[in-house]
Amino acid sequence: MRYVAVIAWNTFRENLRDKILYNLVIFAVLLIGVAVLLGGLTIAEQSKLLLDLGLAAINLVGVVLAVFVGIGLVSKEIERRTVYTIMARPITRAHFILGKYFGLSLTLLINVAIMGAAFFGTLWWKQVPMTVSLLQGLQLIFMELLLVTALALFFSTFTSSVLSGFLALVLYGVGHMTGDLKGLAEKTHSEVIHAVMTGLYYVCPNLELLNIKGQAAAGTAVSLAYQAMASAYGLLYAATVVAAACLVFHYREF
């Protein structure tokens, strides 16, 4: 695991050098700007909009980072040919993939933590009540980002950056519509469509399971059992996808 930790730390430092954390400054400025613009609304309206927009913005910024940084984790090393130097050392390809994944996960964790601090600071400034449900919402947002990162990394092991990003975003969108897929499969009279929709329902990640932003903004906390179950699902799915990425990368020829 020492090699994984070294690659993860170097990946994190490289992300810092690429200045991707500048998005946090933009996020904070936009959030404060929105708070100022909402000054003419009633306290109840301000609270609702700030909570909804804040959680949605944290989720959106995180997904953009997870996809567009994740798709370059492998392809960038191959294009620079630095992967040959890394592979020449006593490091397996699985170590390389795991290190890249954990490095980006650490970057996302710090991003979510800082954006969350800016979010709570804005709520405190505008005297909006802060509830435990908001922490639950942030925690499951991070679980979703871990899963999306795994998808982006998986696709990057065998295809181009553009196609990897497209596929990751498509699965992200489908993952929030798995309930619709199941409903369509139950209503259709075509056996082919039923089979395809059912297959997609079981293969694609159920990201709506991790989406409690609406409840969090309304101040409605989910049970600890649900939070644990949703977190376990996200981690298990992400681990499966990362394991698949390791397997695909193991047999890839450069």
C-alpha positions, 0 to 999 in steps of 0.5 A, a space after each residue: 500500500 506504500 506505493 499506492 499512498 505515494 502515487 495518491 499523494 503525488 496525484 493530489 499535489 499535481 492537482 494543486 499545481 494545476 490550480 483546480 482548487 481555484 474553483 473554490 474561490 469562484 464558488 465562494 464569490 458566487 455564493 456570496 453574490 447570490 446571498 447579496 442578490 437575495 437581500 430583497 426577498 423574505 427571510 423564508 424565501 432567502 433560506 430556501 433558495 440559499 439551501 437549494 442553490 448551495 447544495 446544488 452548486 457543491 454537487 455540480 462543481 464536484 461532478 465537473 471536477 470528478 469527470 474532467 479531472 478523472 478522465 485525464 488521470 490515466 490518459 495524461 500519463 500515457 500522452 506524456 509517456 510518464 507511465 513508462 517511467 512509473 511502470 519501470 519501478 516495482 509498481 503494479 498497474 493496480 497500484 497505479 490505478 488505485 493511487 490515481 483514484 485515491 489522489 483524486 478522491 482526496 482532492 474532492 474531499 478537500 473541495 467538498 470540505 472547503 465548499 461546505 465551510 463557505 456554504 455554512 459560513 454564508 448560512 450563518 451570515 444570512 442567519 439561516 438555520 443549519 440542521 444535521 440534514 445538511 451534513 447528511 446531504 454533504 456526506 452523500 454528495 461526497 459518496 456520489 462523487 467517489 462513484 462518479 470518479 470511479 466511472 470516469 477513471 474506468 472509461 479512461 483506461 481504455 478510451 480517449 478523454 473525450 469519449 471517457 467524459 461523454 460516457 461518464 456524463 451519460 451514466 451520471 444522467 442515467 443514474 439519476 433516472 433509474 426509477 424511470 427506466 424501471 417504470 418504462 420496463 414495467 409499462 412497455 409491451 416490447 420484450 426487447 425494450 423490457 430487457 434493455 431497460 431492465 438491464 440498464 436499471 440493474 447495471 447503471 448506478 442508482 444515484 438517486 439513492 444518494 440524492 437527498 438534497 431536497 430533504 436536506 434543504 427542507 431540514 428533514 434528516 434521513 435515518 442513520 440506517 438509510 444513510 449507512 445503506 446509501 453510503 455502503 451502496 456508493 462505496 461498493 459500486 465505486 470499489 467494483 468499478 475501480 476493480 474493473 478499471 484495474 483489470 482493464 488497465 492490466 491487460 492494456 497495451 501501450 
